[in-house]
Amino acid sequence: MAFHHAQLAQSLNQSLADLQGDINVSFEFFPPATEEMSQLLWRSVDRLAPLNPKFVSVTYGANSGVRDRTHDVITRIQRDTSLQAAPHLTVIDAPDCELAALAQQYWQSGVRSIVALRGDVPSGCERPKRYASDLVRLLKGVADFDISVAAYPEVHPEAANAQADLINLKRKIDAGANRAITQFFFDIEAYLRFRDRCVSAGIEAEIIPGILPVTNFTQLQRFAGQTRVSLPRWLAQQFEGLEQDSVTRQLVGANVAIDMVKVLSREGIKDFHFYTLNRAELTYAICHTLGIRPTAGD
C-alpha cells in the first residue's frame, strides 16, 4: 500500500512539474458596452498583462458601434501596455476596400496580429459570398500579419458535415493563416480526434485549444446551445447544487480548466487560448497553478 501511495505521489508531482514554465497562453477579451464593464475590462487587462501572454485578442461585433469599441480597446492596449494586441476582424459586413484600409491603419499603429473570421450571417440574409479565407488572403496582401483563424472540433453549426468543415479550415491555412484557435470545448477526445484529422488533411498549422473557464453553468448551457458544443454529463454533475454558491462554482470551474490543460499538455499541447469573458480572477488563478507567473520586474 505504501508503494502504491508513493507511485501516486510521484505521478502527481511529475504532472505538476511537467507544466511549470512550459506553457504559452493568450487571452480573449470583448469590447465593453458600459462604463462599469469598461472598468472591469481594464482591471482584467492590468491583472493578466504581467503573465506575458503571446497576444491578447479583442472580439469584433457586426455593427459599427461595436466595431468602434473594438478599435478603441485595441488602440489603448497598443498605447498603454506592452501587450501584443490582436483585433478580431470579420469579412461579412464590410467591403474589401474598407477592410484593406483598416488593416493598413492597424499595421501603421503597430498591430501585427489579427484574428480573421467570416462573421455571423445576419438573420434572414442570403448565404455569404466571402469567407474567412478571403479575408486572410486580403490581409496578407496588405502586410505580413500574423493571422489566427477559427477551428471547430465539434464542427461549425453551419457546415454541411465534418469533412466540409475541415476543407474550409485547410483553405484558411493555405491562404496564409499562421494558426487556428478552436471553439471552446469540454470533450477532450473530440479535440484530439480533430487534431489528428487536421494532420491527415495536410494541415500543418498549430491547432490551439480554446479554454473557457466556467463560473456559471446556466450561461454555459446557453453558449453551448448556440454553438453546438457538447457538454459531458460529468461537467453538469460538477456544478449540480451550486446555483447559489458562486465561490464554489469558481473553484470547480478552475479545477476543470486546470485538469483539461494538464491532459492536453501531456498530449503535446503547449499553447492555450483562454476566453476570459473580461474577468481576470479565474484565468489568473488557473495560469498561476499551471506555472505561468509574472517575471521579475513585472
Helices and strands as residue ranges (DSSP letters): H 2-19, E 24-29, H 35-48, G 49-51, E 56-58, H 64-80, E 85-90, H 96-108, E 113-117, H 132-142, E 146-151, H 162-174, E 179-184, H 188-200, E 206-211, H 217-227, H 233-239, H 246-266, E 271-275, H 281-289
